[in-house]
Each structure stands twice: as structure tokens, then as C-alpha cells.
Amino acid sequence: MHVVLEEIENNIACLIPDSDDDPIYVPVATLPASFEVGDVFVVKAKDNSQFILEKDNAEKEKRLSDNKFKRESLLKKSSNKKLK
């Protein structure tokens, strides 16, 4: 399962899962040493009550690229409508 680091408040990280599940809140100490808001992590189960977060840089880059393409497409549509 992939989750995205949405925000950090009071040393608590809010992770948004790709599924429609509720956000996951974990202590910042649970995150890998180097992180930033917007990072994508793979959740790897350690056992039923614990898990390990592993950064997925390739997935983050893919998502950023996909979003950039979508934004550019929307901007083109918007500018085409204004020209008509």
C-alpha cells in the first residue's frame, strides 16, 4: 500500500493512503531519516501492530509527472475556450 505524507503538526505525521481508508497518524520518528511533505511511502508490514515506511522516489516522480501533464492539459483546454 502507498501513502503520501500530507502534513506534519506537533511532531505527528499525517499519511494519506491511496485507498479510501482514513488518514494514518504516526510520530515523525517513524518516518525515514530524510523526508518532506509530498513524499510517497510504501507501507511494509512488520507484524499486525507495527509497520515500516519505505520511501518510493520513483512513485513520487511518476505522480508529479502525471499531475504536471494533467495541469498542462487543463490549461490548454482553458486557453482554447478563451480563444473561441
N, C-alpha and C positions, 0 to 999 in steps of 0.2 A: 504494500500500500504506500502511496506517495502522500506527503503532507507538505504544505507551504507555510513557512514562517511568516505570519501575518503581522504580529506586533510583539513588543516586549514592554511590560509595565510592572514596576516594582519587582524586578528580577523573576518575573513569570513570563514564559514564552507562550504565545497563542499560536497553535498549529492548526491549519485548516486542512482536513482530509479531502482527497478527490471525491470520495463517496459523499453521500448526503448526510453522513454522520455529524454529530455535534463537534464543535472545536475541541481540541485536546490542549489542556493547560499543563505545562511542565516547568520545573525550575530551570533557569537559564543554565545551571551547572550540568544539566542533562544534555545540552547541545554540544556538538563537536567544538573544539577549541576556536576555530575561525568560522564566523557566521555573520550574516547580515539579513535584514528583513528582505523577504522575497526569495530566499534560498529554498530549494526543494530538497526534501529528505525522503529516503526510503526507510520505512519502519520495519525493523527486523526483530522478530520476537525472540526474547531470551528465555522466557517462560510465561506462564499465564498472567503474572502480575508486573513483569518488567519488560522493557524493550530497549533496543539500541537504535539510535538515529544515525544514518549514514548519508552524508551529503551526496546528491546526484547532480553534478555540474552539467552533464550532458542533457539531462531532462530540463534543467533550468534554461539553458541556452535554446533548446528546442521550443520551449514555451514562449520565451522572449521573441524568438524569430516568428513564430506563428502569430503572436499578438501584433507584432510590427506589420506583418502582411495584412492582417485584418484591419488595422488602423489605416494603412495606406489605401486599401480598397474602399473603406468608408469615406475617406477624404476625396477620393476620385469621384465616387458617386455624388457626394455633396457638391463638389465643384461643377460637375456636369449638369446638375439640376439648376444651379445658379446661372449657367450659361444659356439655358433654354428660355 
